[in-house]
Amino acid sequence: MRYMENVVRITSLPVREEVRELVTDRRSIEMGRVKITLEDGIHVLNIKGLKDGDVFEFKGKYWRLVQREEKVIRIVLREPTESFRVGFAVGNLHMKAMVLGNELYIPLENPNLPNLLSQFKPEVTEKKFIPNVEIPIEGEVVQFVDPDH
């Protein structure tokens, strides 16, 4: 097995070029690496900066990165007060979130999550989860300086 081989992102494909699909999970995409088995062995690819649907070249072949669906919890947000309560509860769990229209999706990484959020009537389903809500954290970085140096 080779370790961390770089790939080249392709912005335009040559005409009639075959594109193979490399299906992987969200966490691999977020970590920026994915394992692939080819005729010559197992390769670990550095896919940092690539996202679902991107095409890249590796070993003279073209590949499309495809994110696999995963189990998520879907909560329909019906009114502002309930939406705030859901947001507060999910924020306290420090989880990634995806909002589409009036629906909130969070990954089902903890099997007890439906129980924790039962008051919001969560529904377990499968979806391609791509987080699109992040809370920006602002502030100054405090640098500690050794006065003797």
C-alpha positions, 0 to 999 in steps of 0.5 A: 500500500502506498501512502497519500498519493496526490490527485489532480482535479479536472475542470474540463474532460476530453471528449468521449473520455470514460469517467469512473465513479469513486463512491465514498463517505462524507467523513473521508471527503472531510478528512481529505483522503480516500482508499481505493483498490486498483489492479496494482494494489491499494492506494490512499488518495489525497483529495483535499479540496475536492467535493461531491461531483468533482472529477480528478485524474489518477493513474491516467484515468478519470474519476468522479468523486461521489458522496454516499448517502448516510443516515440522518435525522430530518426535523421539519421546522414549522414556526420560529419559536420551535426553530429556535429551540431545535437550533439551541438543542442541536447547537448544544450537541455541537453537531454539523447541520444542513438546512434545506428550506424548512427542513433541518438534517443532522447526521445520525452519528449517535444512535440515541440522537432520535431519543434526545430530540424526540420532542421535535418529532425527528424522522430517520432517513437517508440523504447525501449530507453536506453541511451548510450551516456553521456558526462562525467563531470570532475572537482574538488569538492570545499569544503567550510570550516568554519574557526571557526570550 
